[in-house]
Amino acid sequence: MPRASASAAAQTARQVLASATDLFAAQGFAAVSLDDVARAAGVTRGAVYHHYANKTGLFRAVAAHLQADVAAAVVRAAERAEPDPRARLRAGSHAFLDAITAAPAVRVLLVDAPAVIGWAQWRALDAEHSAAHLRDALAEAGVDGSLLDALTAQLSGAMNEAALWLAERADDAAARESAHRALDRLLEAVAPRPA
């Protein structure tokens, strides 16, 4: 494939992904058709099928992209934190809660993805992205290796539940504040400061 064609194809794939992300976030998986995505992206339906085999494949690509975005927000926050491993764990965890509850991530990742792509694939995406960073941060903060996997799963689950709780209270600043304070308590219990 000539360079110009490969570049154009990549641009088309990005357009389709961006349009699908916006539509899935606004309307939900069930309400969006591939014709809707093609129209929004300014491409043919055939172009959508060329890059993403079907609606579920397109949704899976959107979910993976958003998971990567959330994980990138976690990493950025942790890198900006103080060098103390507990401060990085705290900063990354709070960044996760904010990023996962921001549009378009919340509806796509927490509401539709488990049903559309299946629980196993949803968990695999989470494990590959944010949960992997959480596990690393817990290890750096000194969590016992024998508890590391179980604690990662439980803390990740607690943060995902908090995100769903916040999604129901999207404009409630007091709820967001409570969620972050509760997260601090969990993190303090998981990785307490040395005495």
PyRosetta script that sets phi, psi and omega in degrees:
from pyrosetta import init, pose_from_sequence

init()
pose = pose_from_sequence("MPRASASAAAQTARQVLASATDLFAAQGFAAVSLDDVARAAGVTRGAVYHHYANKTGLFRAVAAHLQADVAAAVVRAAERAEPDPRARLRAGSHAFLDAITAAPAVRVLLVDAPAVIGWAQWRALDAEHSAAHLRDALAEAGVDGSLLDALTAQLSGAMNEAALWLAERADDAAARESAHRALDRLLEAVAPRPA")
pose.set_psi(1, 127.8)
pose.set_omega(1, 178.8)
pose.set_phi(2, -60.3)
pose.set_psi(2, 154.9)
pose.set_omega(2, -176.5)
pose.set_phi(3, -56.5)
pose.set_psi(3, -45.0)
pose.set_omega(3, -179.3)
pose.set_phi(4, -60.7)
pose.set_psi(4, -40.1)
pose.set_omega(4, -180.0)
pose.set_phi(5, -68.1)
pose.set_psi(5, -41.2)
pose.set_omega(5, 178.4)
pose.set_phi(6, -64.5)
pose.set_psi(6, -40.3)
pose.set_omega(6, 178.4)
pose.set_phi(7, -65.3)
pose.set_psi(7, -43.3)
pose.set_omega(7, 178.6)
pose.set_phi(8, -64.9)
pose.set_psi(8, -40.5)
pose.set_omega(8, 179.0)
pose.set_phi(9, -63.8)
pose.set_psi(9, -41.9)
pose.set_omega(9, 178.9)
pose.set_phi(10, -64.4)
pose.set_psi(10, -39.9)
pose.set_omega(10, 178.0)
pose.set_phi(11, -64.0)
pose.set_psi(11, -42.0)
pose.set_omega(11, 178.0)
pose.set_phi(12, -61.9)
pose.set_psi(12, -44.3)
pose.set_omega(12, 179.0)
pose.set_phi(13, -60.2)
pose.set_psi(13, -40.7)
pose.set_omega(13, 178.3)
pose.set_phi(14, -65.8)
pose.set_psi(14, -41.2)
pose.set_omega(14, 178.5)
pose.set_phi(15, -61.3)
pose.set_psi(15, -46.4)
pose.set_omega(15, -179.9)
pose.set_phi(16, -61.4)
pose.set_psi(16, -45.9)
pose.set_omega(16, -179.3)
pose.set_phi(17, -61.3)
pose.set_psi(17, -44.5)
pose.set_omega(17, -179.9)
pose.set_phi(18, -64.0)
pose.set_psi(18, -45.1)
pose.set_omega(18, 179.8)
pose.set_phi(19, -64.6)
pose.set_psi(19, -43.1)
pose.set_omega(19, 179.3)
pose.set_phi(20, -63.3)
pose.set_psi(20, -40.4)
pose.set_omega(20, 178.6)
pose.set_phi(21, -58.4)
pose.set_psi(21, -49.0)
pose.set_omega(21, -179.9)
pose.set_phi(22, -61.1)
pose.set_psi(22, -45.2)
pose.set_omega(22, -177.7)
pose.set_phi(23, -68.4)
pose.set_psi(23, -46.2)
pose.set_omega(23, 179.2)
pose.set_phi(24, -62.0)
pose.set_psi(24, -38.9)
pose.set_omega(24, 180.0)
pose.set_phi(25, -67.9)
pose.set_psi(25, -38.8)
pose.set_omega(25, -176.9)
pose.set_phi(26, -80.0)
pose.set_psi(26, -38.9)
pose.set_omega(26, -170.8)
pose.set_phi(27, -114.2)
pose.set_psi(27, -17.8)
pose.set_omega(27, -175.6)
pose.set_phi(28, 88.9)
pose.set_psi(28, 156.7)
pose.set_omega(28, -175.4)
pose.set_phi(29, -57.0)
pose.set_psi(29, -48.3)
pose.set_omega(29, -173.1)
pose.set_phi(30, -62.6)
pose.set_psi(30, -31.5)
pose.set_omega(30, -174.9)
pose.set_phi(31, -86.8)
pose.set_psi(31, -6.4)
pose.set_omega(31, -175.5)
pose.set_phi(32, -105.0)
pose.set_psi(32, 132.5)
pose.set_omega(32, 174.7)
pose.set_phi(33, -106.3)
pose.set_psi(33, 163.0)
pose.set_omega(33, 176.2)
pose.set_phi(34, -66.0)
pose.set_psi(34, -29.2)
pose.set_omega(34, 173.9)
pose.set_phi(35, -62.4)
pose.set_psi(35, -40.4)
pose.set_omega(35, 177.2)
pose.set_phi(36, -60.2)
pose.set_psi(36, -44.4)
pose.set_omega(36, -178.8)
pose.set_phi(37, -65.2)
pose.set_psi(37, -46.4)
pose.set_omega(37, -179.5)
pose.set_phi(38, -59.3)
pose.set_psi(38, -45.4)
pose.set_omega(38, -179.5)
pose.set_phi(39, -61.6)
pose.set_psi(39, -47.1)
pose.set_omega(39, -179.4)
pose.set_phi(40, -63.5)
pose.set_psi(40, -35.2)
pose.set_omega(40, -179.0)
pose.set_phi(41, -83.3)
pose.set_psi(41, -13.0)
pose.set_omega(41, -178.5)
pose.set_phi(42, 73.5)
pose.set_psi(42, 33.6)
pose.set_omega(42, 180.0)
pose.set_phi(43, -130.5)
pose.set_psi(43, 173.7)
pose.set_omega(43, 176.8)
pose.set_phi(44, -81.9)
pose.set_psi(44, 160.9)
pose.set_omega(44, 176.0)
pose.set_phi(45, -62.7)
pose.set_psi(45, -34.7)
pose.set_omega(45, 177.6)
pose.set_phi(46, -60.7)
pose.set_psi(46, -35.6)
pose.set_omega(46, 177.7)
pose.set_phi(47, -65.7)
pose.set_psi(47, -37.8)
pose.set_omega(47, 177.8)
pose.set_phi(48, -63.4)
pose.set_psi(48, -47.1)
pose.set_omega(48, 178.8)
pose.set_phi(49, -63.3)
pose.set_psi(49, -34.5)
pose.set_omega(49, -179.7)
pose.set_phi(50, -61.5)
pose.set_psi(50, -42.6)
pose.set_omega(50, -175.8)
pose.set_phi(51, -88.3)
pose.set_psi(51, -31.4)
pose.set_omega(51, -176.9)
pose.set_phi(52, -135.8)
pose.set_psi(52, 111.2)
pose.set_omega(52, -168.3)
pose.set_phi(53, -49.8)
pose.set_psi(53, -34.0)
pose.set_omega(53, -178.1)
pose.set_phi(54, -160.8)
pose.set_psi(54, -178.8)
pose.set_omega(54, -177.1)
pose.set_phi(55, -62.1)
pose.set_psi(55, -41.2)
pose.set_omega(55, 179.4)
pose.set_phi(56, -66.3)
pose.set_psi(56, -39.4)
pose.set_omega(56, 176.6)
pose.set_phi(57, -62.7)
pose.set_psi(57, -40.1)
pose.set_omega(57, 177.1)
pose.set_phi(58, -65.3)
pose.set_psi(58, -44.5)
pose.set_omega(58, 179.1)
pose.set_phi(59, -61.8)
pose.set_psi(59, -41.4)
pose.set_omega(59, 178.4)
pose.set_phi(60, -59.1)
pose.set_psi(60, -41.4)
pose.set_omega(60, 178.4)
pose.set_phi(61, -65.4)
pose.set_psi(61, -40.2)
pose.set_omega(61, 177.1)
pose.set_phi(62, -62.7)
pose.set_psi(62, -47.0)
pose.set_omega(62, -179.5)
pose.set_phi(63, -61.4)
pose.set_psi(63, -43.0)
pose.set_omega(63, 179.0)
pose.set_phi(64, -63.0)
pose.set_psi(64, -42.0)
pose.set_omega(64, 179.2)
pose.set_phi(65, -62.9)
pose.set_psi(65, -44.5)
pose.set_omega(65, 179.9)
pose.set_phi(66, -68.3)
pose.set_psi(66, -37.3)
pose.set_omega(66, 175.9)
pose.set_phi(67, -60.5)
pose.set_psi(67, -41.9)
pose.set_omega(67, 178.5)
pose.set_phi(68, -64.1)
pose.set_psi(68, -38.9)
pose.set_omega(68, 178.0)
pose.set_phi(69, -63.5)
pose.set_psi(69, -44.2)
pose.set_omega(69, 178.9)
pose.set_phi(70, -62.7)
pose.set_psi(70, -45.4)
pose.set_omega(70, 179.3)
pose.set_phi(71, -61.9)
pose.set_psi(71, -38.0)
pose.set_omega(71, 178.1)
pose.set_phi(72, -64.0)
pose.set_psi(72, -38.6)
pose.set_omega(72, 177.1)
pose.set_phi(73, -64.0)
pose.set_psi(73, -38.6)
pose.set_omega(73, 177.7)
pose.set_phi(74, -62.6)
pose.set_psi(74, -47.9)
pose.set_omega(74, -178.8)
pose.set_phi(75, -63.4)
pose.set_psi(75, -44.9)
pose.set_omega(75, 179.3)
pose.set_phi(76, -58.4)
pose.set_psi(76, -45.9)
pose.set_omega(76, -178.8)
pose.set_phi(77, -64.8)
pose.set_psi(77, -42.7)
pose.set_omega(77, -179.9)
pose.set_phi(78, -64.9)
pose.set_psi(78, -38.5)
pose.set_omega(78, -180.0)
pose.set_phi(79, -68.7)
pose.set_psi(79, -28.5)
pose.set_omega(79, 179.4)
pose.set_phi(80, -82.6)
pose.set_psi(80, -14.1)
pose.set_omega(80, -177.2)
pose.set_phi(81, -73.3)
pose.set_psi(81, 169.7)
pose.set_omega(81, 175.2)
pose.set_phi(82, -57.0)
pose.set_psi(82, 158.1)
pose.set_omega(82, -177.5)
pose.set_phi(83, -67.7)
pose.set_psi(83, -11.9)
pose.set_omega(83, 179.1)
pose.set_phi(84, -64.2)
pose.set_psi(84, 129.3)
pose.set_omega(84, -178.9)
pose.set_phi(85, -56.7)
pose.set_psi(85, -34.5)
pose.set_omega(85, 179.1)
pose.set_phi(86, -69.5)
pose.set_psi(86, -35.7)
pose.set_omega(86, 177.1)
pose.set_phi(87, -67.1)
pose.set_psi(87, -37.9)
pose.set_omega(87, 177.8)
pose.set_phi(88, -68.2)
pose.set_psi(88, -40.6)
pose.set_omega(88, 176.3)
pose.set_phi(89, -60.1)
pose.set_psi(89, -45.9)
pose.set_omega(89, -179.4)
pose.set_phi(90, -63.8)
pose.set_psi(90, -49.2)
pose.set_omega(90, -178.1)
pose.set_phi(91, -61.5)
pose.set_psi(91, -43.3)
pose.set_omega(91, 179.4)
pose.set_phi(92, -66.0)
pose.set_psi(92, -39.6)
pose.set_omega(92, -179.6)
pose.set_phi(93, -66.3)
pose.set_psi(93, -42.6)
pose.set_omega(93, 177.7)
pose.set_phi(94, -66.8)
pose.set_psi(94, -37.7)
pose.set_omega(94, 177.4)
pose.set_phi(95, -64.3)
pose.set_psi(95, -38.3)
pose.set_omega(95, 176.7)
pose.set_phi(96, -59.1)
pose.set_psi(96, -49.7)
pose.set_omega(96, -177.9)
pose.set_phi(97, -58.8)
pose.set_psi(97, -40.9)
pose.set_omega(97, 178.6)
pose.set_phi(98, -71.1)
pose.set_psi(98, -42.7)
pose.set_omega(98, -176.7)
pose.set_phi(99, -69.5)
pose.set_psi(99, -39.1)
pose.set_omega(99, -176.7)
pose.set_phi(100, -73.7)
pose.set_psi(100, -22.0)
pose.set_omega(100, 179.1)
pose.set_phi(101, -95.9)
pose.set_psi(101, 1.0)
pose.set_omega(101, 176.1)
pose.set_phi(102, -86.1)
pose.set_psi(102, 147.6)
pose.set_omega(102, 174.2)
pose.set_phi(103, -68.5)
pose.set_psi(103, 143.7)
pose.set_omega(103, 1.3)
pose.set_phi(104, -93.5)
pose.set_psi(104, 2.9)
pose.set_omega(104, -171.7)
pose.set_phi(105, -61.1)
pose.set_psi(105, -42.6)
pose.set_omega(105, -170.4)
pose.set_phi(106, -60.2)
pose.set_psi(106, -48.7)
pose.set_omega(106, -177.4)
pose.set_phi(107, -70.8)
pose.set_psi(107, -44.2)
pose.set_omega(107, -177.0)
pose.set_phi(108, -67.3)
pose.set_psi(108, -51.1)
pose.set_omega(108, -172.2)
pose.set_phi(109, -80.1)
pose.set_psi(109, -38.6)
pose.set_omega(109, -173.6)
pose.set_phi(110, -98.4)
pose.set_psi(110, -27.7)
pose.set_omega(110, -176.9)
pose.set_phi(111, -96.9)
pose.set_psi(111, -56.8)
pose.set_omega(111, -173.1)
pose.set_phi(112, -87.3)
pose.set_psi(112, -38.2)
pose.set_omega(112, -170.9)
pose.set_phi(113, -57.2)
pose.set_psi(113, -46.0)
pose.set_omega(113, -179.1)
pose.set_phi(114, -58.2)
pose.set_psi(114, -35.3)
pose.set_omega(114, -179.7)
pose.set_phi(115, -80.5)
pose.set_psi(115, -39.2)
pose.set_omega(115, -173.6)
pose.set_phi(116, -75.8)
pose.set_psi(116, -49.4)
pose.set_omega(116, -176.6)
pose.set_phi(117, -98.0)
pose.set_psi(117, -7.0)
pose.set_omega(117, 178.6)
pose.set_phi(118, 94.0)
pose.set_psi(118, 149.1)
pose.set_omega(118, -177.1)
pose.set_phi(119, -58.4)
pose.set_psi(119, -42.9)
pose.set_omega(119, -176.9)
pose.set_phi(120, -63.7)
pose.set_psi(120, -44.7)
pose.set_omega(120, 179.4)
pose.set_phi(121, -69.4)
pose.set_psi(121, -36.4)
pose.set_omega(121, 178.4)
pose.set_phi(122, -62.3)
pose.set_psi(122, -45.2)
pose.set_omega(122, 179.3)
pose.set_phi(123, -64.6)
pose.set_psi(123, -37.5)
pose.set_omega(123, 178.3)
pose.set_phi(124, -63.6)
pose.set_psi(124, -41.7)
pose.set_omega(124, 176.9)
pose.set_phi(125, -62.5)
pose.set_psi(125, -44.9)
pose.set_omega(125, 179.7)
pose.set_phi(126, -62.7)
pose.set_psi(126, -44.1)
pose.set_omega(126, -179.3)
pose.set_phi(127, -63.3)
pose.set_psi(127, -35.5)
pose.set_omega(127, -178.8)
pose.set_phi(128, -72.8)
pose.set_psi(128, -26.4)
pose.set_omega(128, -174.4)
pose.set_phi(129, -110.8)
pose.set_psi(129, -98.7)
pose.set_omega(129, -172.5)
pose.set_phi(130, -62.1)
pose.set_psi(130, -42.8)
pose.set_omega(130, -177.8)
pose.set_phi(131, -64.4)
pose.set_psi(131, -32.7)
pose.set_omega(131, 177.1)
pose.set_phi(132, -64.0)
pose.set_psi(132, -41.4)
pose.set_omega(132, 177.8)
pose.set_phi(133, -68.2)
pose.set_psi(133, -37.9)
pose.set_omega(133, 178.1)
pose.set_phi(134, -63.0)
pose.set_psi(134, -44.5)
pose.set_omega(134, 179.6)
pose.set_phi(135, -60.2)
pose.set_psi(135, -45.5)
pose.set_omega(135, 179.0)
pose.set_phi(136, -61.4)
pose.set_psi(136, -42.5)
pose.set_omega(136, -178.6)
pose.set_phi(137, -66.5)
pose.set_psi(137, -39.4)
pose.set_omega(137, 177.4)
pose.set_phi(138, -64.1)
pose.set_psi(138, -41.3)
pose.set_omega(138, 178.3)
pose.set_phi(139, -62.5)
pose.set_psi(139, -44.7)
pose.set_omega(139, 179.1)
pose.set_phi(140, -64.5)
pose.set_psi(140, -30.0)
pose.set_omega(140, 179.9)
pose.set_phi(141, -80.3)
pose.set_psi(141, 0.1)
pose.set_omega(141, 173.1)
pose.set_phi(142, 94.8)
pose.set_psi(142, 16.3)
pose.set_omega(142, 177.9)
pose.set_phi(143, -67.2)
pose.set_psi(143, 135.2)
pose.set_omega(143, 179.7)
pose.set_phi(144, -54.8)
pose.set_psi(144, 131.1)
pose.set_omega(144, -178.2)
pose.set_phi(145, -56.4)
pose.set_psi(145, -32.4)
pose.set_omega(145, -179.4)
pose.set_phi(146, -71.1)
pose.set_psi(146, -18.4)
pose.set_omega(146, 179.3)
pose.set_phi(147, -103.9)
pose.set_psi(147, -7.4)
pose.set_omega(147, -168.8)
pose.set_phi(148, -58.4)
pose.set_psi(148, -49.6)
pose.set_omega(148, -177.7)
pose.set_phi(149, -66.8)
pose.set_psi(149, -44.8)
pose.set_omega(149, -179.9)
pose.set_phi(150, -64.8)
pose.set_psi(150, -41.6)
pose.set_omega(150, -179.9)
pose.set_phi(151, -68.1)
pose.set_psi(151, -37.7)
pose.set_omega(151, 176.1)
pose.set_phi(152, -61.1)
pose.set_psi(152, -45.8)
pose.set_omega(152, -180.0)
pose.set_phi(153, -62.6)
pose.set_psi(153, -43.3)
pose.set_omega(153, -176.7)
pose.set_phi(154, -71.7)
pose.set_psi(154, -41.8)
pose.set_omega(154, 178.9)
pose.set_phi(155, -68.7)
pose.set_psi(155, -39.5)
pose.set_omega(155, 176.6)
pose.set_phi(156, -61.3)
pose.set_psi(156, -44.3)
pose.set_omega(156, 178.1)
pose.set_phi(157, -61.8)
pose.set_psi(157, -41.8)
pose.set_omega(157, 178.7)
pose.set_phi(158, -62.8)
pose.set_psi(158, -41.6)
pose.set_omega(158, -180.0)
pose.set_phi(159, -69.7)
pose.set_psi(159, -37.0)
pose.set_omega(159, 176.3)
pose.set_phi(160, -65.1)
pose.set_psi(160, -40.4)
pose.set_omega(160, 177.1)
pose.set_phi(161, -64.3)
pose.set_psi(161, -42.4)
pose.set_omega(161, 177.7)
pose.set_phi(162, -61.4)
pose.set_psi(162, -38.3)
pose.set_omega(162, 178.6)
pose.set_phi(163, -63.7)
pose.set_psi(163, -43.1)
pose.set_omega(163, 176.7)
pose.set_phi(164, -63.0)
pose.set_psi(164, -41.1)
pose.set_omega(164, 177.9)
pose.set_phi(165, -61.0)
pose.set_psi(165, -44.2)
pose.set_omega(165, 178.5)
pose.set_phi(166, -67.2)
pose.set_psi(166, -34.8)
pose.set_omega(166, 179.9)
pose.set_phi(167, -60.3)
pose.set_psi(167, -32.9)
pose.set_omega(167, 177.4)
pose.set_phi(168, -74.9)
pose.set_psi(168, -12.2)
pose.set_omega(168, -177.5)
pose.set_phi(169, -127.6)
pose.set_psi(169, 47.5)
pose.set_omega(169, -168.7)
pose.set_phi(170, -51.0)
pose.set_psi(170, -39.8)
pose.set_omega(170, -175.5)
pose.set_phi(171, -105.1)
pose.set_psi(171, 17.9)
pose.set_omega(171, -176.6)
pose.set_phi(172, -97.7)
pose.set_psi(172, 97.8)
pose.set_omega(172, -178.0)
pose.set_phi(173, -63.2)
pose.set_psi(173, -34.3)
pose.set_omega(173, 179.7)
pose.set_phi(174, -66.8)
pose.set_psi(174, -38.2)
pose.set_omega(174, 177.7)
pose.set_phi(175, -64.6)
pose.set_psi(175, -42.5)
pose.set_omega(175, 179.0)
pose.set_phi(176, -61.8)
pose.set_psi(176, -44.4)
pose.set_omega(176, 178.4)
pose.set_phi(177, -60.2)
pose.set_psi(177, -44.2)
pose.set_omega(177, 178.8)
pose.set_phi(178, -62.6)
pose.set_psi(178, -42.2)
pose.set_omega(178, 179.7)
pose.set_phi(179, -61.5)
pose.set_psi(179, -41.5)
pose.set_omega(179, 179.6)
pose.set_phi(180, -69.7)
pose.set_psi(180, -38.6)
pose.set_omega(180, 177.2)
pose.set_phi(181, -65.1)
pose.set_psi(181, -41.7)
pose.set_omega(181, 178.0)
pose.set_phi(182, -63.4)
pose.set_psi(182, -39.6)
pose.set_omega(182, 177.5)
pose.set_phi(183, -61.5)
pose.set_psi(183, -41.2)
pose.set_omega(183, 176.7)
pose.set_phi(184, -58.6)
pose.set_psi(184, -40.2)
pose.set_omega(184, 179.3)
pose.set_phi(185, -65.3)
pose.set_psi(185, -42.7)
pose.set_omega(185, 177.7)
pose.set_phi(186, -61.1)
pose.set_psi(186, -46.8)
pose.set_omega(186, -177.2)
pose.set_phi(187, -65.0)
pose.set_psi(187, -36.2)
pose.set_omega(187, 177.7)
pose.set_phi(188, -65.8)
pose.set_psi(188, -36.1)
pose.set_omega(188, 178.3)
pose.set_phi(189, -71.3)
pose.set_psi(189, -35.6)
pose.set_omega(189, -177.1)
pose.set_phi(190, -76.5)
pose.set_psi(190, -44.3)
pose.set_omega(190, -176.3)
pose.set_phi(191, -135.0)
pose.set_psi(191, 75.1)
pose.set_omega(191, -177.3)
pose.set_phi(192, -67.0)
pose.set_psi(192, 154.8)
pose.set_omega(192, 175.6)
pose.set_phi(193, -66.4)
pose.set_psi(193, 145.0)
pose.set_omega(193, 178.0)
pose.set_phi(194, -61.6)
pose.set_psi(194, 144.2)
pose.set_omega(194, -178.8)
pose.set_phi(195, -72.1)
pose.dump_pdb("model.pdb")
